Amino acid sequence: MLNQTLSSKRKSYEVLMKALMLTSAALTAALVLFLLVYVLAKGIPNITWELLSTKPSALTGTIGILPDILNTVYILVATLLIVLPLGVGAAIYLTEYASNKKVVGAIEYAAETLSGIPSIIYGLVGMLLFSNSIGTCLMAGALTLAIMNLPTIMRTTQESLKTVPQSYREGAFGLGAGKWRVVRTVVLPGCVDGVITGCILSAGRIFGESAALLFTAGFAHAVNGVIAGLSAPGATLTVALYVYAKEQGEFGVAFAIAAILMVLTVLINFAATLVQKHFEKRRSI
């Protein structure tokens, strides 16, 4: 009798927990679906070729986001060029060269702490360090974003390096290869999926960042080349969304930019999934 009572309570508990998990999953999926449908429904009708291919003009009253698109591309490329060597190099040192476990633990703890700091604080520090020295420009914003995304690149690369079997390293050492040659020809090719995944995740954060760029990159809507653009103030798509919605009350344009950013975010997540599946298939062969 006692066993039957315990079994009945256990089954009731399992049913209750399953119901709670299903409810949580359904609410999460419904929230994501609602945001996607709402933003796309509000934004897609406002996306026109004129909006995408022109720059704002006070004389004609034209509103265009071409400068903002170019600025977003510039700052994305500049940030990745800065943060990739630093993040991958730090991960290689911590995983392959560092022997002091306390130092490694301290650096990893510092990286975890950096990843949890609010972006507005990065913007304030970037303004004091970079904007005051090189001026308010896209390069100052790129340097700030590089610091923000350094923990992401470092940790994803580090975890991917740890998945490379130790036997690969030992086999290369047995053939007479040096430490750097083993890292360069054996270890890094085996963890390239982690590097690419970290790069994609960082790109998603760069696309969606606005608070730090408000302090460092500025609000300008001018079309410039790569070199001139990086050395001049400029608004990215997220900053432009804030300006049009908060400062100018152009909610149609703001929703159009939001729809573009939403599509980019979905594509980035889809690309990360494809990369992961591609390298999983290669490893299984």
N, C-alpha and C positions, 0 to 999 in steps of 0.2 A: 504493500500500500504506500509506504514511504517512497519507494523507488518510482512508483507511478506518479506521485505528486511532484517529485523532483524533475522527472522527465517532462511532465506537463508544464511546469514553470520554465524549464529550459527552452521548450519549444515556443512558449509564449514570448519569452525574451528574444529568441532568434527572429520570430516574426515581427516583433516590434522594432528591432534594430534594422532588419531588412527594409521595413516600411520607412523608417527615418532616413536610411541611406538613399532609397529610391526617391523620396521626397526632396532631399537635398540635391541629388543629381538633376532631377526634373526642374527645380527652381533655378539652378545654375545654368542649365541649357536654355531655359526660357528667358532668363535675363540676357544671355549672350545673343540669342535670336532676336529679342526685342531691340537691343541696341543696334544690331546689324540692319534689321529691317527699317527701323525708325530713321537712322542716319542716312542710309542709302535712299530711302524714299524721299527724304527732305533734300538731299544733296544732288542726286543724279540729274533731276530736271534742271538744275542750275548750272550744270557743267556744259559749257559751250566751247567751240574752237576759239572764239574770240577771247574768252576768259583764259584759256591755256596758252595762247600764243602772243599775247600783248602785255604791255606794262601799264601801270596806272598813269593816268594823265589828268591833272587838275584842270587843264584848259578845255578838254573835250568831255570830261566826266567819265572817261573810260576806266573800267576796273579790270585789271589783268594780273595773273599770278605767275607769269613767265619768270620774272626775276626771283620770285620765291622758290620756284622749282629749281632753277639753276643754283641758287644759294644752298638749297638742301643737298644737291648733288655735290657741290664743292666741299661743303663741310663734312659730308659723309666720307668722301674719298680722303680728305686731309686727315680726318680723325683716324680712319683705319690705317693709313700709312704711318701714323705716329704710334698708335697703340699696339699694332700687331707685332712689330719687332720687340717692343718692351715686354708685352705680356707673354709671348712665346719664349723669349730669352729668360725671363724670370722663372717660368714654369720649368724650363730645361735645367736651370741651375738648381732649383729646389728639389727636383726629382732625381737628377742624374749626378750632380756634383756635390751638393751640400751634405756634409757628414754630421754636423751638429744638430741634433734633433730639436734642441731648445730654440735655436735660431729659426729653423724651419717652422716650428709651431708658432713662434712669435710673428713671423711674416704672414703665415696663413691666417692667424687671428686678426692681424691688421687688415688683410685683404677682405675678410668677412665683415669687419667693422666699416671699411670704406664702402662696401656694397650696400650697407644699410643707412648711410647718411642721406638725409633729404637733399634733393637736387638744388634747392634754393640756396643751401649752404655752399655747395660747389660754385654756384653762380657768384655769390658774394666773395669767396676766396679768389675765383678767377678774375673778377673785376679788380681786386686789389693787387694781384700778382701779375696778370697778363695785360689787362686793359690799361692799367696805369703805366706800363712799360712800353707796349707796342701799339697802344690805342685800342679803341673800340672797333673791332673788325671780326671777320669770320675766322681768322687764324686764332684770335684770342678765344673764340667760342670752341674751335676745334681742339685747342690745348686743354680747355676745361673738360670737354667731353672725353678726351683721351684719358684723363685722370679718372673720370667717372666709370669708364668702361674697362679700365685696366684690370680690376678684380675679376670681371666676367671672362675676359680672354685668358687670364692667368689660371683661374680655377678650372675652366673647361679643358684647357690644354693639359694641365697637371693631372687631372683625373684620367684623361685619355692616355697620357704617357704611362700611367700605372697599369693600364690594361694590356700593354705590350708584354708578352711573356718574357720572364727572365732568361729562359733558355735561348732566346734569340740573341741576347747580349752575350751570353756565355759562349755561344757558338762563334760569334764574330770575334770575340777576344781570343778564342782558341785558334782562329785562323791568322792571328797576328795583327788584327786591326787595332788602332789606337782608340782612345776614349771618344774624341770628337768624331772620328770616322764612323764609329759604331752609332753614335747619336745621329749623325747626318744621313747615313745610308741605311740604317736598320730601324732605329727607334722612331724618327720623325715620319718616315713613310707609313709606319704602322699606326700612327695617331693623327693622320691628316684629317680624319673625320671630326675629331674633337676641335681642331683648329678652325675648320670651316664652320662647324656648328657655333662655336664662340663668336666667330665673325658675323654670322647671320643674326644671332641674338643681339650682338652689339649694334648692328645696323638697325634692328627694330627699335632699340632704345634711342638711338640717335634720331631716327625719324620722329619719334614721339616726344622728344625733349623740348621744353619751352622755357621753364623757369630759369635754368642756368644761362640760356642764350639771351634772355631779356637783359641781363646784367653785362654781358660780354660782347655779343655780336651786333646789337643795335636793331633798328627798325626800318632801314632804308629799303626802297623798292627799285633799285637801279640795275639795269642789265650790264654786266661786266664780264670780261674774260676771266680765265682761271686765276692768273696772277693778280690782276687788278681786283678781282672779286674777293680774294682771300685777304687782301690788304685794306679793304674798305668795309664799312658797316653794311650789313645786309640782314634781311628778315628771312628766316626759313618758313616752311609751310605752317608749322605749329605756331610760330610767332605771328605770322600773317593772320592766322585764324583768330588769335587773341585780339589783334589790332582791329580787324574788320568787325568782330562781334562786340567787343567791349568799347572801343574808341569811336567807331564810325557807325555802328548799328546796322551793318550790312549782313544780316543773318543769312540771306540766300547764298552769298559768297562764302560765308563761314561754314555753312553746311556743305557746300560744294567741296571746300578744302577738307572738311571732316570726312566726307565720303572717299576722297582720294587717299587720305591717310588710312582709313579703314581698309580699303582694298589693298594698299601696300602692306599693312600689318598681316592681313590674311595670306597674301602671297609669300611674305617672309616666313611665316609659320609653316606654310605648305612646303616651301623650299627646304626648311630645316628637316621636316619629316622625310622628304625625298632623299636628302643627303644621308640621313641616318639609315634608311632602308637600303640605299645603294651600297654603302660600306658594309652593312650586315650581310648582304648577299655575297659581296667579294670575300668576306672572311669565311663564309660557309662553303665556298667553292674549294 
